[in-house]
Amino acid sequence: MTKVYDKSGVILLACMAVLIVFAAQLRAITDEVRHAVLNGHWHELVQSIDLVSEQVEAFIELDDDWDTYDYERDMRILVELLDKRPGVFCALYNDEGGALSRHDDSNNIALPLENEMFKAAIAYYSQGEVPIEIFNASEGTYKPAHCYFRWIPVGDYEHKFLMTVAINDEVLSADPTTRLVNWCVGMLVAAGITMTISGLLIVLRPRQKGAVSDV
């Protein structure tokens, strides 16, 4: 009885097994990194809204000038700056649902005031989080998104403003951490292709007479 004994083939199979295990682990780590980075962006946006809201609340309590000072202008500037970020929808509304801020990105379209869950939430709570969808015009699809809202000011006032911010996974396109992960995945794919080609060359190459031994 005879069999082919090829050390290079055994080593190649072992390397490929290690590569498969590493690929599985990298997939899990990639998902964790994306989730962590997305949460980081989300908390940053929520904190930005809360910071401005709390500053406005403090000024109103100190100066009692809600009906005289133009707070709308200050809030609109922040909202429009946040809205320019990829994957972010941020808007300022009056208490009748009219948009007070300008939305420049025509690719990401969010209509939170047409969402029944969102309308119910803003009717009963001064702030909170609601899942909505953002329509991406370039892809022609709806994407799930987190939406945070906050009424300003809190209390018994005749007129109020509603600040909203929503985020989806497109925000990761401009994040350096995500690009680093994509490079790692690309290197792994390149390594797999290289090993596959090397294995085919080893299998298809002409064998020398001493490659077969009796067992």
Buried (B, 14 or more C-beta within 10 A) or exposed (E): EEEEEBEEEEEBEEBBEEBEEEBEEBEEEBEEBBEEBBEEBBEEBBEBBBEBBEEBBEBBEEEEEBEEBEBBEBBBEBBBEBBEBBBBBBBBBEEEEEEBBEBEBEEBBBEBBEBEEBEEBBEEEBBBEBEBBBBBEEEEEBBEBBBBBBBBBEEEBEEBBBBBBBBBBBBBEEBEEBEEBEEBBEEBEEBBEEBEEBBEEEEEEEEEEEEEEEE
